[in-house]
Amino acid sequence: MTPEERSSLITRVDAALNEVRPHLAIDGGNIEVVNVSDNRIVEIKWLGACHGCSMTAMTMKAGVEQAIKSKLPQINGVVAIN
């Protein structure tokens, strides 16, 4: 993946997360896209109250990953780096 392709994909992933962000913000949290790897795994960072929350695993699968994959089916997965 070229740097331009990676940058474009990160921008599109970030836009897809805009539907999840209001739900995270209710509890004082947020999410940041850190990178998209060559094998199309999105790396995210939990921010605010989400960092260290026991519900992040469920939020990841039921909210974050679903929101991303529904808009960008070429994404193979999502992992938190914190």
PDB file of N, CA, C and O in Angstrom, chain B, residues numbered from 101:
ATOM      1  N   MET B 101       0.850  -1.174   0.000  1.00  0.00           N
ATOM      2  CA  MET B 101       0.000   0.000   0.000  1.00  0.00           C
ATOM      3  C   MET B 101       0.895   1.236   0.000  1.00  0.00           C
ATOM      4  O   MET B 101       1.831   1.338   0.793  1.00  0.00           O
ATOM      5  N   THR B 102       0.603   2.151  -0.876  1.00  0.00           N
ATOM      6  CA  THR B 102       1.401   3.375  -0.946  1.00  0.00           C
ATOM      7  C   THR B 102       1.029   4.300   0.219  1.00  0.00           C
ATOM      8  O   THR B 102      -0.042   4.153   0.808  1.00  0.00           O
ATOM      9  N   PRO B 103       1.902   5.244   0.549  1.00  0.00           N
ATOM     10  CA  PRO B 103       1.559   6.204   1.610  1.00  0.00           C
ATOM     11  C   PRO B 103       0.265   6.972   1.312  1.00  0.00           C
ATOM     12  O   PRO B 103      -0.505   7.275   2.223  1.00  0.00           O
ATOM     13  N   GLU B 104       0.037   7.279   0.049  1.00  0.00           N
ATOM     14  CA  GLU B 104      -1.181   7.993  -0.329  1.00  0.00           C
ATOM     15  C   GLU B 104      -2.423   7.125  -0.120  1.00  0.00           C
ATOM     16  O   GLU B 104      -3.449   7.606   0.361  1.00  0.00           O
ATOM     17  N   GLU B 105      -2.325   5.839  -0.486  1.00  0.00           N
ATOM     18  CA  GLU B 105      -3.443   4.915  -0.276  1.00  0.00           C
ATOM     19  C   GLU B 105      -3.731   4.753   1.215  1.00  0.00           C
ATOM     20  O   GLU B 105      -4.889   4.737   1.632  1.00  0.00           O
ATOM     21  N   ARG B 106      -2.670   4.634   2.014  1.00  0.00           N
ATOM     22  CA  ARG B 106      -2.823   4.483   3.463  1.00  0.00           C
ATOM     23  C   ARG B 106      -3.505   5.722   4.049  1.00  0.00           C
ATOM     24  O   ARG B 106      -4.431   5.607   4.852  1.00  0.00           O
ATOM     25  N   SER B 107      -3.047   6.892   3.647  1.00  0.00           N
ATOM     26  CA  SER B 107      -3.617   8.143   4.148  1.00  0.00           C
ATOM     27  C   SER B 107      -5.095   8.258   3.787  1.00  0.00           C
ATOM     28  O   SER B 107      -5.913   8.658   4.615  1.00  0.00           O
ATOM     29  N   SER B 108      -5.429   7.910   2.562  1.00  0.00           N
ATOM     30  CA  SER B 108      -6.820   7.954   2.115  1.00  0.00           C
ATOM     31  C   SER B 108      -7.681   6.974   2.907  1.00  0.00           C
ATOM     32  O   SER B 108      -8.799   7.303   3.301  1.00  0.00           O
ATOM     33  N   LEU B 109      -7.163   5.783   3.136  1.00  0.00           N
ATOM     34  CA  LEU B 109      -7.909   4.772   3.875  1.00  0.00           C
ATOM     35  C   LEU B 109      -8.106   5.199   5.326  1.00  0.00           C
ATOM     36  O   LEU B 109      -9.188   5.007   5.882  1.00  0.00           O
ATOM     37  N   ILE B 110      -7.085   5.771   5.944  1.00  0.00           N
ATOM     38  CA  ILE B 110      -7.209   6.268   7.319  1.00  0.00           C
ATOM     39  C   ILE B 110      -8.290   7.342   7.389  1.00  0.00           C
ATOM     40  O   ILE B 110      -9.092   7.353   8.322  1.00  0.00           O
ATOM     41  N   THR B 111      -8.316   8.233   6.420  1.00  0.00           N
ATOM     42  CA  THR B 111      -9.329   9.292   6.384  1.00  0.00           C
ATOM     43  C   THR B 111     -10.729   8.701   6.269  1.00  0.00           C
ATOM     44  O   THR B 111     -11.654   9.158   6.940  1.00  0.00           O
ATOM     45  N   ARG B 112     -10.889   7.690   5.424  1.00  0.00           N
ATOM     46  CA  ARG B 112     -12.205   7.068   5.243  1.00  0.00           C
ATOM     47  C   ARG B 112     -12.629   6.261   6.469  1.00  0.00           C
ATOM     48  O   ARG B 112     -13.809   6.241   6.820  1.00  0.00           O
ATOM     49  N   VAL B 113     -11.671   5.596   7.124  1.00  0.00           N
ATOM     50  CA  VAL B 113     -11.977   4.877   8.368  1.00  0.00           C
ATOM     51  C   VAL B 113     -12.417   5.877   9.432  1.00  0.00           C
ATOM     52  O   VAL B 113     -13.406   5.657  10.132  1.00  0.00           O
ATOM     53  N   ASP B 114     -11.679   6.973   9.548  1.00  0.00           N
ATOM     54  CA  ASP B 114     -12.012   8.005  10.527  1.00  0.00           C
ATOM     55  C   ASP B 114     -13.428   8.542  10.290  1.00  0.00           C
ATOM     56  O   ASP B 114     -14.178   8.755  11.242  1.00  0.00           O
ATOM     57  N   ALA B 115     -13.787   8.757   9.039  1.00  0.00           N
ATOM     58  CA  ALA B 115     -15.137   9.230   8.706  1.00  0.00           C
ATOM     59  C   ALA B 115     -16.193   8.190   9.082  1.00  0.00           C
ATOM     60  O   ALA B 115     -17.266   8.547   9.569  1.00  0.00           O
ATOM     61  N   ALA B 116     -15.899   6.912   8.862  1.00  0.00           N
ATOM     62  CA  ALA B 116     -16.839   5.845   9.219  1.00  0.00           C
ATOM     63  C   ALA B 116     -17.082   5.808  10.723  1.00  0.00           C
ATOM     64  O   ALA B 116     -18.171   5.447  11.170  1.00  0.00           O
ATOM     65  N   LEU B 117     -16.076   6.178  11.501  1.00  0.00           N
ATOM     66  CA  LEU B 117     -16.208   6.160  12.955  1.00  0.00           C
ATOM     67  C   LEU B 117     -17.065   7.301  13.489  1.00  0.00           C
ATOM     68  O   LEU B 117     -17.434   7.299  14.663  1.00  0.00           O
ATOM     69  N   ASN B 118     -17.383   8.267  12.648  1.00  0.00           N
ATOM     70  CA  ASN B 118     -18.206   9.383  13.105  1.00  0.00           C
ATOM     71  C   ASN B 118     -19.589   8.945  13.573  1.00  0.00           C
ATOM     72  O   ASN B 118     -20.223   9.654  14.354  1.00  0.00           O
ATOM     73  N   GLU B 119     -20.072   7.787  13.110  1.00  0.00           N
ATOM     74  CA  GLU B 119     -21.368   7.309  13.591  1.00  0.00           C
ATOM     75  C   GLU B 119     -21.253   6.681  14.981  1.00  0.00           C
ATOM     76  O   GLU B 119     -22.257   6.566  15.684  1.00  0.00           O
ATOM     77  N   VAL B 120     -20.065   6.277  15.386  1.00  0.00           N
ATOM     78  CA  VAL B 120     -19.853   5.662  16.697  1.00  0.00           C
ATOM     79  C   VAL B 120     -19.475   6.710  17.748  1.00  0.00           C
ATOM     80  O   VAL B 120     -19.818   6.565  18.921  1.00  0.00           O
ATOM     81  N   ARG B 121     -18.786   7.739  17.338  1.00  0.00           N
ATOM     82  CA  ARG B 121     -18.257   8.731  18.283  1.00  0.00           C
ATOM     83  C   ARG B 121     -19.297   9.341  19.224  1.00  0.00           C
ATOM     84  O   ARG B 121     -19.005   9.492  20.411  1.00  0.00           O
ATOM     85  N   PRO B 122     -20.490   9.698  18.754  1.00  0.00           N
ATOM     86  CA  PRO B 122     -21.469  10.264  19.698  1.00  0.00           C
ATOM     87  C   PRO B 122     -21.819   9.311  20.841  1.00  0.00           C
ATOM     88  O   PRO B 122     -22.051   9.754  21.966  1.00  0.00           O
ATOM     89  N   HIS B 123     -21.858   8.016  20.562  1.00  0.00           N
ATOM     90  CA  HIS B 123     -22.158   7.025  21.598  1.00  0.00           C
ATOM     91  C   HIS B 123     -21.015   6.938  22.609  1.00  0.00           C
ATOM     92  O   HIS B 123     -21.250   6.782  23.807  1.00  0.00           O
ATOM     93  N   LEU B 124     -19.794   7.039  22.128  1.00  0.00           N
ATOM     94  CA  LEU B 124     -18.638   7.023  23.023  1.00  0.00           C
ATOM     95  C   LEU B 124     -18.594   8.297  23.858  1.00  0.00           C
ATOM     96  O   LEU B 124     -18.258   8.259  25.041  1.00  0.00           O
ATOM     97  N   ALA B 125     -18.931   9.419  23.241  1.00  0.00           N
ATOM     98  CA  ALA B 125     -18.865  10.717  23.918  1.00  0.00           C
ATOM     99  C   ALA B 125     -19.855  10.811  25.075  1.00  0.00           C
ATOM    100  O   ALA B 125     -19.604  11.529  26.044  1.00  0.00           O
ATOM    101  N   ILE B 126     -20.967  10.100  24.987  1.00  0.00           N
ATOM    102  CA  ILE B 126     -21.952  10.108  26.075  1.00  0.00           C
ATOM    103  C   ILE B 126     -21.291   9.702  27.390  1.00  0.00           C
ATOM    104  O   ILE B 126     -21.619  10.243  28.447  1.00  0.00           O
ATOM    105  N   ASP B 127     -20.372   8.762  27.325  1.00  0.00           N
ATOM    106  CA  ASP B 127     -19.678   8.281  28.520  1.00  0.00           C
ATOM    107  C   ASP B 127     -18.308   8.923  28.696  1.00  0.00           C
ATOM    108  O   ASP B 127     -17.512   8.462  29.513  1.00  0.00           O
ATOM    109  N   GLY B 128     -18.025   9.977  27.942  1.00  0.00           N
ATOM    110  CA  GLY B 128     -16.759  10.691  28.096  1.00  0.00           C
ATOM    111  C   GLY B 128     -15.596  10.079  27.346  1.00  0.00           C
ATOM    112  O   GLY B 128     -14.439  10.322  27.689  1.00  0.00           O
ATOM    113  N   GLY B 129     -15.889   9.285  26.321  1.00  0.00           N
ATOM    114  CA  GLY B 129     -14.826   8.625  25.574  1.00  0.00           C
ATOM    115  C   GLY B 129     -14.737   9.091  24.135  1.00  0.00           C
ATOM    116  O   GLY B 129     -15.541   9.892  23.658  1.00  0.00           O
ATOM    117  N   ASN B 130     -13.731   8.560  23.463  1.00  0.00           N
ATOM    118  CA  ASN B 130     -13.538   8.837  22.044  1.00  0.00           C
ATOM    119  C   ASN B 130     -12.612   7.761  21.489  1.00  0.00           C
ATOM    120  O   ASN B 130     -12.171   6.870  22.215  1.00  0.00           O
ATOM    121  N   ILE B 131     -12.328   7.853  20.213  1.00  0.00           N
ATOM    122  CA  ILE B 131     -11.498   6.866  19.531  1.00  0.00           C
ATOM    123  C   ILE B 131     -10.661   7.580  18.481  1.00  0.00           C
ATOM    124  O   ILE B 131     -11.114   8.542  17.860  1.00  0.00           O
ATOM    125  N   GLU B 132      -9.443   7.105  18.288  1.00  0.00           N
ATOM    126  CA  GLU B 132      -8.533   7.697  17.300  1.00  0.00           C
ATOM    127  C   GLU B 132      -8.004   6.600  16.391  1.00  0.00           C
ATOM    128  O   GLU B 132      -7.605   5.535  16.863  1.00  0.00           O
ATOM    129  N   VAL B 133      -8.000   6.856  15.097  1.00  0.00           N
ATOM    130  CA  VAL B 133      -7.395   5.928  14.144  1.00  0.00           C
ATOM    131  C   VAL B 133      -5.901   6.225  14.113  1.00  0.00           C
ATOM    132  O   VAL B 133      -5.494   7.344  13.803  1.00  0.00           O
ATOM    133  N   VAL B 134      -5.091   5.231  14.432  1.00  0.00           N
ATOM    134  CA  VAL B 134      -3.642   5.399  14.479  1.00  0.00           C
ATOM    135  C   VAL B 134      -3.005   4.997  13.159  1.00  0.00           C
ATOM    136  O   VAL B 134      -2.113   5.684  12.661  1.00  0.00           O
ATOM    137  N   ASN B 135      -3.466   3.877  12.588  1.00  0.00           N
ATOM    138  CA  ASN B 135      -2.832   3.355  11.378  1.00  0.00           C
ATOM    139  C   ASN B 135      -3.748   2.328  10.724  1.00  0.00           C
ATOM    140  O   ASN B 135      -4.672   1.808  11.348  1.00  0.00           O
ATOM    141  N   VAL B 136      -3.474   2.052   9.470  1.00  0.00           N
ATOM    142  CA  VAL B 136      -4.041   0.896   8.777  1.00  0.00           C
ATOM    143  C   VAL B 136      -2.849   0.135   8.217  1.00  0.00           C
ATOM    144  O   VAL B 136      -2.085   0.667   7.412  1.00  0.00           O
ATOM    145  N   SER B 137      -2.696  -1.117   8.650  1.00  0.00           N
ATOM    146  CA  SER B 137      -1.540  -1.911   8.243  1.00  0.00           C
ATOM    147  C   SER B 137      -1.667  -2.359   6.793  1.00  0.00           C
ATOM    148  O   SER B 137      -2.725  -2.225   6.178  1.00  0.00           O
ATOM    149  N   ASP B 138      -0.574  -2.892   6.256  1.00  0.00           N
ATOM    150  CA  ASP B 138      -0.572  -3.377   4.876  1.00  0.00           C
ATOM    151  C   ASP B 138      -1.587  -4.498   4.655  1.00  0.00           C
ATOM    152  O   ASP B 138      -2.101  -4.664   3.548  1.00  0.00           O
ATOM    153  N   ASN B 139      -1.876  -5.272   5.714  1.00  0.00           N
ATOM    154  CA  ASN B 139      -2.878  -6.335   5.571  1.00  0.00           C
ATOM    155  C   ASN B 139      -4.280  -5.852   5.959  1.00  0.00           C
ATOM    156  O   ASN B 139      -5.175  -6.649   6.241  1.00  0.00           O
ATOM    157  N   ARG B 140      -4.443  -4.509   5.965  1.00  0.00           N
ATOM    158  CA  ARG B 140      -5.732  -3.843   6.145  1.00  0.00           C
ATOM    159  C   ARG B 140      -6.364  -4.098   7.509  1.00  0.00           C
ATOM    160  O   ARG B 140      -7.573  -4.304   7.621  1.00  0.00           O
ATOM    161  N   ILE B 141      -5.529  -4.079   8.536  1.00  0.00           N
ATOM    162  CA  ILE B 141      -5.990  -4.114   9.919  1.00  0.00           C
ATOM    163  C   ILE B 141      -5.921  -2.684  10.448  1.00  0.00           C
ATOM    164  O   ILE B 141      -4.867  -2.049  10.403  1.00  0.00           O
ATOM    165  N   VAL B 142      -7.047  -2.182  10.949  1.00  0.00           N
ATOM    166  CA  VAL B 142      -7.103  -0.829  11.498  1.00  0.00           C
ATOM    167  C   VAL B 142      -6.608  -0.865  12.942  1.00  0.00           C
ATOM    168  O   VAL B 142      -7.056  -1.686  13.743  1.00  0.00           O
ATOM    169  N   GLU B 143      -5.691   0.023  13.258  1.00  0.00           N
ATOM    170  CA  GLU B 143      -5.192   0.165  14.625  1.00  0.00           C
ATOM    171  C   GLU B 143      -5.820   1.421  15.212  1.00  0.00           C
ATOM    172  O   GLU B 143      -5.686   2.516  14.666  1.00  0.00           O
ATOM    173  N   ILE B 144      -6.515   1.239  16.349  1.00  0.00           N
ATOM    174  CA  ILE B 144      -7.176   2.375  16.987  1.00  0.00           C
ATOM    175  C   ILE B 144      -6.617   2.574  18.391  1.00  0.00           C
ATOM    176  O   ILE B 144      -5.986   1.688  18.969  1.00  0.00           O
ATOM    177  N   LYS B 145      -6.869   3.758  18.913  1.00  0.00           N
ATOM    178  CA  LYS B 145      -6.506   4.073  20.288  1.00  0.00           C
ATOM    179  C   LYS B 145      -7.769   4.568  20.987  1.00  0.00           C
ATOM    180  O   LYS B 145      -8.447   5.471  20.497  1.00  0.00           O
ATOM    181  N   TRP B 146      -8.079   3.963  22.147  1.00  0.00           N
ATOM    182  CA  TRP B 146      -9.199   4.424  22.957  1.00  0.00           C
ATOM    183  C   TRP B 146      -8.768   5.681  23.700  1.00  0.00           C
ATOM    184  O   TRP B 146      -7.656   5.746  24.224  1.00  0.00           O
ATOM    185  N   LEU B 147      -9.640   6.672  23.746  1.00  0.00           N
ATOM    186  CA  LEU B 147      -9.341   7.936  24.406  1.00  0.00           C
ATOM    187  C   LEU B 147     -10.360   8.221  25.507  1.00  0.00           C
ATOM    188  O   LEU B 147     -11.458   7.664  25.510  1.00  0.00           O
ATOM    189  N   GLY B 148      -9.985   9.092  26.438  1.00  0.00           N
ATOM    190  CA  GLY B 148     -10.890   9.506  27.505  1.00  0.00           C
ATOM    191  C   GLY B 148     -11.331   8.333  28.355  1.00  0.00           C
ATOM    192  O   GLY B 148     -10.531   7.463  28.697  1.00  0.00           O
ATOM    193  N   ALA B 149     -12.609   8.316  28.693  1.00  0.00           N
ATOM    194  CA  ALA B 149     -13.150   7.277  29.563  1.00  0.00           C
ATOM    195  C   ALA B 149     -13.109   5.888  28.927  1.00  0.00           C
ATOM    196  O   ALA B 149     -13.195   4.886  29.637  1.00  0.00           O
ATOM    197  N   CYS B 150     -12.981   5.813  27.610  1.00  0.00           N
ATOM    198  CA  CYS B 150     -12.904   4.506  26.941  1.00  0.00           C
ATOM    199  C   CYS B 150     -11.600   3.776  27.277  1.00  0.00           C
ATOM    200  O   CYS B 150     -11.566   2.547  27.335  1.00  0.00           O
ATOM    201  N   HIS B 151     -10.537   4.539  27.496  1.00  0.00           N
ATOM    202  CA  HIS B 151      -9.240   3.929  27.816  1.00  0.00           C
ATOM    203  C   HIS B 151      -9.350   3.238  29.171  1.00  0.00           C
ATOM    204  O   HIS B 151      -9.573   3.889  30.192  1.00  0.00           O
ATOM    205  N   GLY B 152      -9.196   1.937  29.173  1.00  0.00           N
ATOM    206  CA  GLY B 152      -9.267   1.162  30.406  1.00  0.00           C
ATOM    207  C   GLY B 152     -10.666   0.689  30.779  1.00  0.00           C
ATOM    208  O   GLY B 152     -10.829   0.013  31.795  1.00  0.00           O
ATOM    209  N   CYS B 153     -11.671   1.025  29.991  1.00  0.00           N
ATOM    210  CA  CYS B 153     -13.045   0.614  30.282  1.00  0.00           C
ATOM    211  C   CYS B 153     -13.210  -0.883  30.006  1.00  0.00           C
ATOM    212  O   CYS B 153     -12.655  -1.412  29.043  1.00  0.00           O
ATOM    213  N   SER B 154     -13.974  -1.548  30.857  1.00  0.00           N
ATOM    214  CA  SER B 154     -14.177  -2.992  30.698  1.00  0.00           C
ATOM    215  C   SER B 154     -15.092  -3.340  29.521  1.00  0.00           C
ATOM    216  O   SER B 154     -15.168  -4.505  29.129  1.00  0.00           O
ATOM    217  N   MET B 155     -15.774  -2.368  28.963  1.00  0.00           N
ATOM    218  CA  MET B 155     -16.711  -2.625  27.864  1.00  0.00           C
ATOM    219  C   MET B 155     -16.091  -2.446  26.480  1.00  0.00           C
ATOM    220  O   MET B 155     -16.787  -2.598  25.476  1.00  0.00           O
ATOM    221  N   THR B 156     -14.806  -2.128  26.406  1.00  0.00           N
ATOM    222  CA  THR B 156     -14.213  -1.845  25.095  1.00  0.00           C
ATOM    223  C   THR B 156     -14.228  -3.050  24.156  1.00  0.00           C
ATOM    224  O   THR B 156     -14.355  -2.877  22.944  1.00  0.00           O
ATOM    225  N   ALA B 157     -14.103  -4.253  24.685  1.00  0.00           N
ATOM    226  CA  ALA B 157     -14.113  -5.438  23.808  1.00  0.00           C
ATOM    227  C   ALA B 157     -15.463  -5.563  23.100  1.00  0.00           C
ATOM    228  O   ALA B 157     -15.517  -5.833  21.901  1.00  0.00           O
ATOM    229  N   MET B 158     -16.546  -5.366  23.844  1.00  0.00           N
ATOM    230  CA  MET B 158     -17.872  -5.441  23.239  1.00  0.00           C
ATOM    231  C   MET B 158     -18.094  -4.267  22.281  1.00  0.00           C
ATOM    232  O   MET B 158     -18.641  -4.439  21.192  1.00  0.00           O
ATOM    233  N   THR B 159     -17.667  -3.085  22.696  1.00  0.00           N
ATOM    234  CA  THR B 159     -17.802  -1.900  21.851  1.00  0.00           C
ATOM    235  C   THR B 159     -17.021  -2.074  20.556  1.00  0.00           C
ATOM    236  O   THR B 159     -17.465  -1.641  19.492  1.00  0.00           O
ATOM    237  N   MET B 160     -15.856  -2.709  20.651  1.00  0.00           N
ATOM    238  CA  MET B 160     -15.017  -2.925  19.473  1.00  0.00           C
ATOM    239  C   MET B 160     -15.757  -3.766  18.442  1.00  0.00           C
ATOM    240  O   MET B 160     -15.837  -3.380  17.276  1.00  0.00           O
ATOM    241  N   LYS B 161     -16.297  -4.907  18.852  1.00  0.00           N
ATOM    242  CA  LYS B 161     -16.945  -5.825  17.904  1.00  0.00           C
ATOM    243  C   LYS B 161     -18.314  -5.322  17.457  1.00  0.00           C
ATOM    244  O   LYS B 161     -18.618  -5.328  16.264  1.00  0.00           O
ATOM    245  N   ALA B 162     -19.139  -4.888  18.405  1.00  0.00           N
ATOM    246  CA  ALA B 162     -20.522  -4.540  18.086  1.00  0.00           C
ATOM    247  C   ALA B 162     -20.672  -3.137  17.509  1.00  0.00           C
ATOM    248  O   ALA B 162     -21.663  -2.849  16.838  1.00  0.00           O
ATOM    249  N   GLY B 163     -19.713  -2.273  17.759  1.00  0.00           N
ATOM    250  CA  GLY B 163     -19.843  -0.902  17.293  1.00  0.00           C
ATOM    251  C   GLY B 163     -18.778  -0.490  16.311  1.00  0.00           C
ATOM    252  O   GLY B 163     -19.067  -0.193  15.151  1.00  0.00           O
ATOM    253  N   VAL B 164     -17.547  -0.472  16.775  1.00  0.00           N
ATOM    254  CA  VAL B 164     -16.442   0.072  15.991  1.00  0.00           C
ATOM    255  C   VAL B 164     -16.176  -0.753  14.734  1.00  0.00           C
ATOM    256  O   VAL B 164     -16.190  -0.222  13.624  1.00  0.00           O
ATOM    257  N   GLU B 165     -15.935  -2.040  14.910  1.00  0.00           N
ATOM    258  CA  GLU B 165     -15.601  -2.885  13.753  1.00  0.00           C
ATOM    259  C   GLU B 165     -16.763  -2.949  12.763  1.00  0.00           C
ATOM    260  O   GLU B 165     -16.552  -2.914  11.551  1.00  0.00           O
ATOM    261  N   GLN B 166     -17.968  -3.041  13.271  1.00  0.00           N
ATOM    262  CA  GLN B 166     -19.144  -3.099  12.396  1.00  0.00           C
ATOM    263  C   GLN B 166     -19.307  -1.801  11.613  1.00  0.00           C
ATOM    264  O   GLN B 166     -19.610  -1.833  10.420  1.00  0.00           O
ATOM    265  N   ALA B 167     -19.111  -0.662  12.270  1.00  0.00           N
ATOM    266  CA  ALA B 167     -19.240   0.637  11.591  1.00  0.00           C
ATOM    267  C   ALA B 167     -18.219   0.770  10.470  1.00  0.00           C
ATOM    268  O   ALA B 167     -18.533   1.260   9.386  1.00  0.00           O
ATOM    269  N   ILE B 168     -16.994   0.328  10.741  1.00  0.00           N
ATOM    270  CA  ILE B 168     -15.937   0.430   9.735  1.00  0.00           C
ATOM    271  C   ILE B 168     -16.202  -0.521   8.572  1.00  0.00           C
ATOM    272  O   ILE B 168     -16.169  -0.112   7.411  1.00  0.00           O
ATOM    273  N   LYS B 169     -16.465  -1.790   8.884  1.00  0.00           N
ATOM    274  CA  LYS B 169     -16.634  -2.790   7.827  1.00  0.00           C
ATOM    275  C   LYS B 169     -17.890  -2.563   6.985  1.00  0.00           C
ATOM    276  O   LYS B 169     -17.932  -2.962   5.821  1.00  0.00           O
ATOM    277  N   SER B 170     -18.906  -1.931   7.554  1.00  0.00           N
ATOM    278  CA  SER B 170     -20.111  -1.668   6.762  1.00  0.00           C
ATOM    279  C   SER B 170     -19.838  -0.634   5.672  1.00  0.00           C
ATOM    280  O   SER B 170     -20.462  -0.666   4.612  1.00  0.00           O
ATOM    281  N   LYS B 171     -18.913   0.272   5.932  1.00  0.00           N
ATOM    282  CA  LYS B 171     -18.565   1.306   4.952  1.00  0.00           C
ATOM    283  C   LYS B 171     -17.338   0.923   4.117  1.00  0.00           C
ATOM    284  O   LYS B 171     -17.196   1.355   2.973  1.00  0.00           O
ATOM    285  N   LEU B 172     -16.460   0.112   4.701  1.00  0.00           N
ATOM    286  CA  LEU B 172     -15.199  -0.259   4.044  1.00  0.00           C
ATOM    287  C   LEU B 172     -14.990  -1.767   4.165  1.00  0.00           C
ATOM    288  O   LEU B 172     -14.214  -2.214   5.010  1.00  0.00           O
ATOM    289  N   PRO B 173     -15.667  -2.553   3.334  1.00  0.00           N
ATOM    290  CA  PRO B 173     -15.581  -4.012   3.448  1.00  0.00           C
ATOM    291  C   PRO B 173     -14.187  -4.581   3.193  1.00  0.00           C
ATOM    292  O   PRO B 173     -13.927  -5.740   3.516  1.00  0.00           O
ATOM    293  N   GLN B 174     -13.293  -3.784   2.620  1.00  0.00           N
ATOM    294  CA  GLN B 174     -11.935  -4.267   2.381  1.00  0.00           C
ATOM    295  C   GLN B 174     -11.102  -4.338   3.664  1.00  0.00           C
ATOM    296  O   GLN B 174     -10.004  -4.894   3.655  1.00  0.00           O
ATOM    297  N   ILE B 175     -11.610  -3.783   4.759  1.00  0.00           N
ATOM    298  CA  ILE B 175     -10.902  -3.841   6.038  1.00  0.00           C
ATOM    299  C   ILE B 175     -11.033  -5.248   6.609  1.00  0.00           C
ATOM    300  O   ILE B 175     -12.125  -5.815   6.636  1.00  0.00           O
ATOM    301  N   ASN B 176      -9.908  -5.810   7.068  1.00  0.00           N
ATOM    302  CA  ASN B 176      -9.883  -7.185   7.567  1.00  0.00           C
ATOM    303  C   ASN B 176     -10.081  -7.303   9.068  1.00  0.00           C
ATOM    304  O   ASN B 176     -10.373  -8.389   9.566  1.00  0.00           O
ATOM    305  N   GLY B 177      -9.928  -6.212   9.793  1.00  0.00           N
ATOM    306  CA  GLY B 177     -10.103  -6.275  11.236  1.00  0.00           C
ATOM    307  C   GLY B 177      -9.720  -4.968  11.889  1.00  0.00           C
ATOM    308  O   GLY B 177      -9.215  -4.048  11.245  1.00  0.00           O
ATOM    309  N   VAL B 178      -9.975  -4.907  13.200  1.00  0.00           N
ATOM    310  CA  VAL B 178      -9.668  -3.720  13.987  1.00  0.00           C
ATOM    311  C   VAL B 178      -9.046  -4.184  15.294  1.00  0.00           C
ATOM    312  O   VAL B 178      -9.551  -5.106  15.935  1.00  0.00           O
ATOM    313  N   VAL B 179      -7.946  -3.542  15.691  1.00  0.00           N
ATOM    314  CA  VAL B 179      -7.298  -3.853  16.964  1.00  0.00           C
ATOM    315  C   VAL B 179      -7.021  -2.555  17.715  1.00  0.00           C
ATOM    316  O   VAL B 179      -6.729  -1.519  17.117  1.00  0.00           O
ATOM    317  N   ALA B 180      -7.119  -2.640  19.034  1.00  0.00           N
ATOM    318  CA  ALA B 180      -6.756  -1.501  19.879  1.00  0.00           C
ATOM    319  C   ALA B 180      -5.290  -1.636  20.252  1.00  0.00           C
ATOM    320  O   ALA B 180      -4.823  -2.728  20.575  1.00  0.00           O
ATOM    321  N   ILE B 181      -4.573  -0.541  20.208  1.00  0.00           N
ATOM    322  CA  ILE B 181      -3.154  -0.578  20.566  1.00  0.00           C
ATOM    323  C   ILE B 181      -2.925  -0.100  21.998  1.00  0.00           C
ATOM    324  O   ILE B 181      -1.782  -0.013  22.448  1.00  0.00           O
ATOM    325  N   ASN B 182      -4.003   0.208  22.714  1.00  0.00           N
ATOM    326  CA  ASN B 182      -3.854   0.570  24.128  1.00  0.00           C
ATOM    327  C   ASN B 182      -4.906  -0.102  24.963  1.00  0.00           C
ATOM    328  O   ASN B 182      -4.941   0.083  26.179  1.00  0.00           O
TER     329      ASN B 182
END
